[in-house]
């Protein structure tokens, strides 16, 4: 033991009348505080010198749930600040009533503080351990097995669908009720249809073979098929057509009849299969109505290229498309995406053929713009329609509302409503649903909720989609309890939730890690007869998309495949995002490759998912390449694309990239939506750009948006880091005035402000109140901030005490904690202690930063102990495998420069 340490063992801190007394060496840095308030100041004694310091009353700490941790590293500037008005002085006692300054741990602090050992409940593994190892990371608390059990359980048999014909309800043992007489059939044909429909499907091939001659001699085949279809026996009609095709008796008219029958029954896949099975006979063609029916079925089945090929065939055969045909093909282009030039060309062909667009044409084209984010194109098309004399209907207005809503442009959505009412077009339930969606995407959850009351006042009946939209708005704002309350209200009002409602509830609960409530919702979903669908699985994939949960994502994917759930483009997009959030860039891009190999073309959501992956790594170069590829493929980046690109620049520290996007936003090239402006605030904060964050904050308010807690916390922290304490005070007051509850990030920022104004004791007061709070507990950032404050003042024993309390409270120190302690020791020339902590960090593989080594080296140089500095670097080179030669050379050059002035 060092002599200094042995001598200091006689030191004992005792509490007496609210002040600290010492019986040890008076030459070492001591501090005690006499709490004598006079004129808002506090008398402090430090190293034998008394000084008055300003006291800033501390804010009360409310009780509310613990928010996510907020990473930050305390930084230097020391500037006095003004008091925060309206705060009351807080007692420095813990919840148990003991003084807040009471030492947690050994109670004896020698002059050379021994590095703290773990609490007795977590003994050190060996006597040589100087500092307790950080506890191993806890495994995720997601009960994945229970979720998979719910999703993979065999669902209860679904009730049989009600047949389209009444007599079909009495069908038993696969027998159909006799078909009533049809006037367009002869008596013999009616009898034949009666026998056909009375024969069970499994026995139908044998019956058709036995009556072959009668069927071929009977009435024409299309009439028989029509009679079967009108009586609800479409399966019998399909079987008869296949039999006739094998006998060579099926013509185009027969095929047309079955196409229509299947379409009326909603059997779009069956229409597509029949088209592949029975090509149109050479030399014949379908009528335009049948072509349109098949085109619609191909569109609904996602077979867009086949639909376009059939449309070309239709025109080659000289069949004149109708308005409905054109509308179907326009819808195909819209669903395909990246087809705006082809849509414009088809509109020109349509007008050249003398077919005028109708309301459905307009809504289809505008909806296509919405899918690709073509806001300006949608608005220009709408104005062109009106200039051509077309009077928009409610469907057209609703489509335009949806486009503006997706872009987060709620002001334009309100203008559409105003124009709509001025034109005498009465808004319907869909109109207010779209308006609520616009508010939701702009961050106005309360305004979205008011749409529900407005609908009722106007005599419109809200539907399940209305409630879903408003619950989504609450979920986006993090107000899950309000969303759950609305969910209960929806059920009380008699609205039956369907699978999409349960999916969004499960998703928002998953974001808040409320897994017990998720399981309960899944159970309710099962009891109500809702079978989990692909979106349910996608939701669980998204919930598993968190750091360190890559294996969970893989397990859910295997569960999907084992249940026979086919992967679609949306599933691949979700997988890309989930793997990216889990930290596996390789797996995310592997999913992209599998998606394209499976024949799914990337869409805007796909590219945004890839940007999400890159934003977590700060790879802004690759992100810009993705955006360029999007534009090259005909996609127009939306506000989420720009938000993710901003996050890439911020994570990578590329301030120039942020400035470039800022310029486009403020010039109007990029629409300044709520999502873009909010991200601008956060990105400028991360890059410490004061001017940029103030400009973005003013733009948020100028656009009528309400700053949320994330924005206000960013502003408060930025002002605190720049020594603008009066403005930081204004931000704290604005948080309270806005009805928001300060969270842990808010109080960490306040502690940082006190530290920068040389008031670590006041920062510790907030820490003590956080510790005594029932729900809002300090995190590693909170402790690091106070430790940094004491180290900056040279109060090493106080920093050591807070470290001991931190470990005793179960908060694991991090690299920043030890880095701060090393800097404190080095600044007071306690080099052996600093080197001891560095050695501990290397042994525990905590990887000291270059800044850690530089602080020790610079302190040696200030003390003119150059040889010891060189010896320190030599030891680092031998013991730290992560210390590269370039760093060591740079540090050695600093020593040479300090000693010889080079």
N, C-alpha and C positions, 0 to 999 in steps of 0.2 A: 504494500500500500504506500502511496505517496505520503510524505510527511504532512502535506497540506490536508490530505484526507483524514489521517490519524488525528491531527489536531482538531479537525472540525467535528469529530465524533462526539466531542463534549457539548456541541451546540444543541440546544433543544428549544424548539418553538413552543411557547405556551400562550394560551389565550388569556387576556386580562383586560376587562372593560372595553372590549371591542377593538383592541389594538394588539399588534404582535411585539414581543420582546425577545431579545437575543442575548445570550451570555457568551458568545463566541468571539472570534477574531474580528475586530472592528475595521481591519484594513481591506477585507473582502467586500464586494458589493452587497449591501444589505438594503432591504426596503421594508418599511412598514408604513401603515397609513393611519393617521389620526383623523377621524371623520369629524372635522370641525367645519360646519357649513357657515360661510360668511359671504353674503352678497352673491350667492350662486357659485362660489368657488370652494375648492377643497384644498386643505393643507397637506402636502406630501413631504416626506423626508426620504431622500435618496442619496446614498453615499455620503452621509453627513451633511447634506445641503437641503435646506427647506425651500419649497417653491409653492406658489399658488397656481392651481390649474382650474380651468373652467369645468363645471359639472353640467353634463347634458342629461336632462331627465330621460329615463328609459321608457320605452313603450310597453304596455301590458301585452302579454302573449295569450291570445285566445286559444280555446280548445277546439281543434278540428283535426281531421285525419291527416296522417303524415304524407306529404307529397314526395315525389321521386327526388333522389339526391341531385344536387346541382354542382357539377365539378367546377372548381375555381382554385386558383393559387393566389394567396395574398401577395401583393406587390408593394413597392416602397413608398411613394410620395408622402411626405409629412406636411400637411397643411392644416392649420386650425380651422375649425368649422363653427357655424352658428348653432345655437341650441334648437332642438326640435320642439316646436310649440305644441302645447296641449298634452304633453306626456307627464306622467307622475313618477316621482322617485320610487324605486322598488326596493324592498328589503332584501338583504343579501343572506337569506336563510333558506335552507332546503325545506322540502315538504315535511320532513320529520321534525323540524324545529331546531335542528342543530345549525350552528353558524356555517355559512356558505364557504368560509375559508378553511374549514377543518380539513386536515390532510386525509385523503383517502388512500390507504395503503399502509406503508411502514410507519409513518409518523415521525421518522427521523430523517433529516436531509443534511448529509455532510456537505462540507464546502465543495468537495468534488463529488457531485451527486452520482451515486452508483446507478447505473442504467437499471430501470425498473424490471423486476421479475413479475411473472404472471401472478394473478390472484391464486389463493390456495385451491380454489375449485378447479384451476387449470394449471397444475404444477408444470415447471419446465422439464423437458425430457432429460436434461443432464445438468450437472452443477456448473459446467462451463458456459451455459446459455446466459447471455447478458440481457437480452430482450426477448419477450415472448413472441413466438412466431404468430403471424396472423392466422386466425382460425380458417380452416378450409372453407371454400365457398359452399354455401348450402345448395343442395340439389333443388331443382325447381319443384314448387309445391303443386304443380298442375297434376290433378289425379287422372292421368291419361287413360289408365286401364278402365276406369269407370266410364269415361266418355266413349271409349271404343266399344264397351259393352252395350251402351245405349244405342250406338249407331249401327252396330252389327247384329243386334238382336232381331230375330225374325218378326216382322211387323204382323199385327193382327190382320186377318183377311179383310180386305176392303169390301165394302158392300157392292153388290153387283150393280152395274150401271143400268139406269132405267132405259129400256129400249125406246126407239123413236115411235113405234106403233103400239097402240094400246093392246091389241090382241097378243103381242109378243110377250107381254108380262106374264101370261099364263103358260108360257112354254115350259115343259118339263121333260127331263130325260132326252134333251136335244131334239124334241119334236116341236115343230112349229104349228101354230093354229092355222087351219085352212084359210086360204086367201079369199077375200070377198071378190065377187064378180067384177070385171072391168069391161066397160062398154066398148072399148076399142079392140077387144079380143072376141074371136068367134067362140061359140060354146065349146068346141073341141079344144081350143087353145086354153080357155079358162079351166077346163078339167085338167089339162096337162100342167098348168101352173099350180093348181090345187095339189096334184100329186107331188110335184117338185117340192113345194114348200112344206108338205107334210112328211117328207122323208128326212130323217136325221142326217146331219152333215157327214158323219163317218160312213153312212151307207149310200151316200149320194153317187159316188163313182159307179157302184154296181147297178144302181137304178138307171143312170144315164146310159150305161152299156146295154142294159136290157131293153130300153126304149129308144135305141138309136134311130131306127127307121121312122118311128112316129115323130121324133124331134126334128129330124131332117126334113120330113114332109109337112110338118105343122106350120103354124104361122111364122112370120119372119122372126129371126132371132132377136133383133132389137126390141120388138114388142114384148116378147117373153121376158127379156131382161128388165124392161121398164116396169112391167107388172110386178116382178119380184122386188125391184127397188122401191116402188111406191108402197108396198106392203111391209117394208122394213127388213127384207131378206137379202141384204146386200152381199152377205157371204155366199148365199146360194147363187146369186147372180154372178159373182166372181168365179165360182166353181163351174157354172155352166159355160161362161166365156172361155175358160181354159180348156174345157172339154171340146168346145166347138173349134177352138184354135187348133187342137190336135187333130180334129177331123177335117180341117181345112175349110170350115164353114163360117169362120169369123171374118167380118168385114170391118171397114173403118167405122161405120155407123154403130156396130155392136161395141167396138172399143170405146167410142165416144160416150155411149150410154153408161158404161161401167165407170169411166173416168168421172163423170158427173156424180154418179151414185157414191163413189168413194169420197169425193170432195165434200159432198153434203154431209157425210158421216164424220168428216174431219180426219180421214185416213190418208194423210198426205204421204207418209212413207209407202203405203200400199200403192198409191198412184205412181210414185217414182219406180217402185219395183216392177209394176205392170208395164211401164214404159220400156224398161230395160228388157223385160221378158218378151214383150210383144211389140217389136218395132212396127211403125206404120208400113203397111204393105206398099211395095213399089207401085208407082203410078196413081196412088191415092193420097189424100191428105185429110186431116181433120178440119172441122169448121172452126171459126175464130173463137167461138165460145169454148170449145174443148181445148184448143191451144192455150187459151187464157187460164183455164182450169189447171192444166198441167204445169204451166209456168208458175202459177201461184203455189202449187204443191212443191215444186222444186225449190222455190224461194223459201218456203217454210221449213224445208228439210236442209237448208244450207248448201244446196248444190247449185251454186251461182253460175259457174262456168257452163254447166249443162243447160241451165235456163237460157243463158245468152246464146248458146249454140242452137237451141230450139227456136229462139226468136228469129235468128238469122234464117233458119230453115223455113219458118213461117213466111217470111218476106220473099224468099226465093220461090216459094210455091205460089206466090201471087195473092196470098190471103191478106186482106186489108186489116191492120190492127185497129181495135176500137180504143176509146179513151181508157177503158178499164185495163186493156192489154198494156197500153203505154204506162199507166200508173203502176202496174205490177213490175214492169221492167225497171222503171225508175226506182222502185223500192229495192229491187235486186242490186242496182248500182249503189244505193245508199247503204245497204247492209255489207256490201263488199268493201266499202271505204276507198279513199283515194281515187274517186271516180268523178270529181266535179267537172272536168272538161267533157267527159262522156255524157254526163247528165245534161249539160248545156247543148251538146250536139243533138241529143235525142229530143230535147224540147224544140229545137229548130225543125227537126224532121216532123215532129208532131204538128207544129203550126203549118208547115209546108203541105202536109196532108189534109189540112182543113179541119183538124181536130183541136178544139180550143181546150186549154187546161181548165179544170174545175177546182173546187175547194180541196178535194182529196189530192189532186196533182200538186197544188201549192203546199199542202201540209207534208206530203211525201218528200218534196224537194227540200223544204226547210228542215225537216227532220234529218235528212241526209247531211245537211250542213252542220247540224248539231252534233252528229256522231264524229265528225272530223274536226270540230272546233272552228268551223268557218263562220265566225260571227258576222264579219263584215259582208261576206258573200250572201248570207241569209238576209241581212237587212237590205242589201242592194236588190236582191231578187224580189223581196216583198214590195219595195218601192216601185220596181218595174211593173209588177202585177197591177198595182193601183194605177200607174200611168197608162196601162193598156185598157183601163176601164173595168178591171176585175174588182168586184166588191168582196173583200175578205170575209169569210164566215168565222164562226167561233172556233172551228177546228184549226183554221189557219192561224188565228191569233194565238191559240194555245200552243201550237208548234213553235211560233216565234218566241213566246214566253219561255218555253223549255230551253231554247238555244241561249237566251240571255241568262236564264237561271243557271245552266251548266257553267257558264263563264263567270258566275258570281257577280254579274252586273245587275244588281237589284234595282238601281235607278232607271235603267232602260226598261226593265220589266214593269215598273210602275208607270212609265210613259205609255207602254203598250196597253195596259189596263185603262188608262185615261182615254187614249185614242179609241179603244174598243167601245167604251161607254158613250163617247161622243158620237160615234158612228151608228149608235142605236143597236149595237150587237151586245146582247145581254150575257155577262159572264156566267159560266156554269160551274159545277163542282170541280171539273178538271182545271178550269182557270185558276181557282183558288188553291188547288193542290200544287199547281206549278208555281204560283206566287209564294206559297209556303216553302217550296223547295228552293226558290231564289233567295229568300231570307236565310234559310238554313245554310246554304253554301256561302253566304256573305257573313256568317257568324252572328246573325240576329235571331237567336232561338226564341226570345219572348215575342218578337214581332211575328215569327212563324206561328207561334201558339195562338196569337190573336186572330189569325186567319180562320181558325176553327169557330170562334165566336162570330166573326163576320159572316161566315156561311150560314150559321143558324139564324142570325138576324135577317138575312136576305131570303130566308125560306128554302135554302139549299141543304140537302141532307149530306153530312159528311160520310165518307166511306172508309173502309179499312186502309186504303192508300193514303187518305188524309192523315189518319193517326200515325201510320208508318212514317210519313214525311216529317211530322212534328217530333216524333220520338227520335228520328235520326238527327234532327237539329239539336235536341237536348244532348244526345250522345256525342255529337261533334264538339259541343261546348263543355263536355265532361260532367254534365248534370245527369248522372245516371239515375239518381233517386227520383228526379222529376219525370224522367222517361218511364220509369217503372210505375209511378203514380198514374201517368196518362194511360199506360197499358192496362192497369186495373180499371180505370174509368171507362176505357173502351169496352172491356168485357161486361162491365155493369150496364152499359148502355145497349147491350144486346148484339154488339158486333163480334163475330166469330173470328179469332185470329187464324190466319193461314200460315203456311210454312215460311213465307218470307218474313212475316212478323216475328215469328220465333227466331228466325236466323239473325235478324238485326238485334234482338234482345240478347241473344247468346253472344254476338260479336261485341257489343258494348260492355257486357259483363266481363268478357275475356280481357278486354283492354285494361280494365281496372283490377284484374286478377281476382275477381270475386267468383272463385271456382265452385264454391258450394251453391251459390245462386244459379250458376250455369247448369249444374247437375239437376237442380230442382226444375229449371225451365225445360231441360230435355225430358225429364219425367212427365211434366205437364203436357208437353208436346206429344209424347207417346200416348198418354191417356186420352187426349182429345182426338186421336185418330190421324194426326199429321205425320206422314212418313218422312223421315229425313231425306233430303234430296242432295244433288251435287253441291248446291250452294251451302248447305249445312256442313258438308265435309270441307268445302273451301274455307268456311268460317273457322273451323277448328284448325285448319292449316295456318291461317293467319294468326290465331291465338298462340300457336306454338312458335311463331316466328320471332323469337327473342334470343338475345345473346346466350350462347351456350346450350341451345335446345335444338341443335341440328338433328340429333338422333330422334327427337320427338316428331319432327317434321317427316322424317323418313318412315317412322312407324305408322303415322296417320296415312301416308301415301300407300303403304302396303295394305293397310286396312281398307282403303278405298278400292284398291284393285281386287282384294279378296272378296269384296261384296259385289263385284261386277259393275262398279261405278265407272263409266267410261270417262277418260280425261278429255276435257274440252279445252278450248283456248283460254277461257276464264280460269280453269284450274291450273293450267301451266303458268298463267300470269301470277296467280296467287302463290304458286310454288317458287317462282323466281323471287318474289318479294319476301316470302317467308325465309328462304335460304339466305337471302341478303341480310335480313335482320338478325339471323342466327350467326352471322359472321362468316358464312361460307360463300365466297365469291365464285369459287370453282363450281360448286354444286348449282348455284344460280344460273351460271352461263351454260352448264350442262343441260339444265331444264330448257333453256332457250333453244339449244341445238336439237334436243329431242322433240320439241314443239314443231320446229320447222321440218324436221324429218318425218313427223307424223302428218304433214300436209296442211298445218295451220299457218296461215299468213300472219305475221306480226301486225298488231294494231297499235293505236296510240297508247292504250293501257300497257301493252307489252313494253314499249320503249320507255314509258314512265317507270315501270317496274325495274328495268335495267338501270335507269338513272338513280332509282332508290338504292340499288346495290352499290353503285359507285359513290353516292353521296356519303355513305358511311365510312368510306375510305379516303375521301378527299381527292379522288382521282379526277380532277376537273378536265384534264386533257382528254381522257377517254370519254368523259361526259359530253364534252363539246363535239366529239366525233359522233356520238349517238344522236345528238340534236341535228347535226348536219345530215346524218343518214335519214332521220325522220323527214326532214324537209325534202331530201332527194327522192324519197318514196311517195311524196305527195301529201304527207301529214303536216298539219299546222300545229306547232306546240301550243298547249293550253297553259292555264295559270299554274297547274300542278307541275308541268314540265319545267317552267321557269323557276318555280319554287325549289324544285330538286336541284336544278343547275346552280342556283344561288347557294344551296346547302353544300354542294360540292366545292365551290369556290371558298366558302367560309371554312370548311373543314381543312382544305388544303392551304389556307392562308393566302389565297390569291385575291388581294384587294383590287387589283386592276380588273379582274373579271367581274367583281361586284359593281365597280364603277361603270363598266360598259353596259351592264343590264340596267342599272339605275338610269343611265342616260336615255335608254330606249323607253323606260317606263315614264319618265317625266316628260319626254317629248311626245308621248302618245302612241309610239310604235307598238308597245306592249300595253295591254289594258291594265290599269292599276287596280286589280281586284283586291279583295280582303286578303286572300291567300298570298298574293305577291307582296303586298305592302307589309304584311305581318312578317313574312320571311325576310324582307329587306331590313326590318328592325333587328331581327335576331342575327342575321348575317353580319351587319355592321357592328353589332355588339361583340360578336366572336372575333372580329378582326380589329377591335378597339378603334373604330372610326367614329369619333365623336360627331363630326359634321354630318356624316352620312346617316347616323342613327337619328339625329335631331330632324333632319330633312324628312326621313321616312315617317317619323312620329307625327310631324306636322301634317303630312299628307294623309295619314290615317284619320286624323281628326277632321281635316278639310273635306274628306270624302264622306263624312257622316258615320264612320265606323266607331264603335265603342272599343277602346283599348282593353284587352283582357289582362289577366294577371301576369302572363308571360311577358307581354310588351312592357308593362309598368315595372316589373322586376328588372328587366333588361335596362330600362332607362335609369332606374334607381342605382343599379350596380355600376353602370357606365359613369354616372355623375360622381359616385363615391370614389371610383378608381381615378378620376381626374381631379379630385379635390374640390369639386363643385358641390359643397355640402348643403347650401341653401336650396339648390335645385333638387338634390336628393331628398331633402325634406318635403319639397313640393310633391314629388312623386309618391312619397309615403302618404301624405295627406290625400292625394288623388285616389290612392287605393282605397282608403276608408270612405271617401266621398262617393266612390263608384259602387259602394255596397259589397266590395270584395273583401275576403278575409286574407290577411297576410299569411304567407306560408313559410316553410323553413328557408326557402331561397330568399325571401324578403328579409328575415332576421339574420341570415348569414351575411347579406349585403350590408345591413346596419352594423353588424360587428366589425366587418371589414372597414367601414367608414370610421368607427371609433379607433381602430388600430392605426389607421393612416393619420389620424389627428392626435396620435400619441396618448390615447386614453385606453390602454388595454384593460384597466380595471373595470371600466364601464362596459367594454365588450364582454368581460367575464360575467358581469351581472346578467346580461341577456342569456349567456350560456347557462347560468345557474337556474334562471327561470325556465328555460327550455327543459332542463333536467327534471325540474319539479312539475312540469306540465304533464297532464294525464295521458295525452295522446300525441302531442307534437314534441318529438324527441330530437336532440342534436345528433348530427351525423359527423363523419370524419372531417368534413369541411369546417364545421363549427369549431371543433377542437383545434384544428390546424390554424384557424384564424387567430384564436386566443394565444396559442403557443407562439405564433409568429409575432404577435404584439408584444409579448413579454421579452422575446429574444431581441427584438429591435431596440428595446429599452435597456438591454443588458441584464435583465432580471432572470438569470438562468435558473435559479432555484424555483421561481414561480412557474417558469415554463416546464421544469421537471415535475413539479407538483401536478400541473394540469395533465401532463402525459400519464402520470400514475393514475389519476382519476379516470382518464380516457380508457386505459386498459382495464381498470377495475369495473367500469361501466359496460364492458363488453364490446367497445368500439375498437376495431383493429387498426393500428397505425398503418399508414401507407408510406410510399417513397417520399412524398412531400413532407410528411411529419418528420422523418429522420433528416431529410435535407434541411429543413428549417432548424432543427436542433443542432446540426453540424455548423450551420452558419452562425448560430448564437454562440456556440462554444468558440469558434474561430475568431469572432469579432471581439471577444473578451480575452483573447490569447490563451485560452484553455485548450492548447493544441493536442495534448495527450488524450483528452476526453473526446475531442472532435475525431481524432484518428481511430479511437476505440469504436465510435458509432459507425464510421465508414467501414471498418473491418467487419462489424456486425452485419451491415447491409450487404457486403460482398458475400459473407458466409451464408446469408439467408436468400441469396440470389434476388435481392431487391433492386439491383442495377442502379447504382448511384449515377446521377446525371453529370454531364460535363460541368454544369453550373455548380454542382456540389463540390467538385474538385477545385474549380476556379476560386470559390470563396475561401477555401483553406489556403491555397497558394497565395492569393492576394493578401490574406491576413499575415502570412509569414513574411511577405515582402514589406508590408507596412511596418512590421516589427524588426525589419532588417535582419531576418534570420534566413538568409538565402540558402545556406547549406542544408538546413532542415527542410526547406521547401523541396530541394532536389532529392533529398532522401525520401520524402513523402511520395514524390512521383515515382521513384524507383520501386518503392513498396507496392504502389498501385499497379505498376507494370507487371510485377511478379504475381500479385494475388487476384487482380480483376481480369477475368478472361474476356470481358466485354470492352475493356479499355483499348481502343485502337491506336495505332501509332500516330496517326494524324492529330488526334486530340492531345496525346502526350507531348508531341512536338510543339503544338500551339502553346500549351501550358509552360513548357520549358522555355520557350521564347519570351513569355511574360516575365519569368524570373530573370532571364538575362537582361531584358529591357529595364526592369526595375533596378537591378544592381549596377549596370554599366550605362544606363541611359540610351540603350540601342533599341 
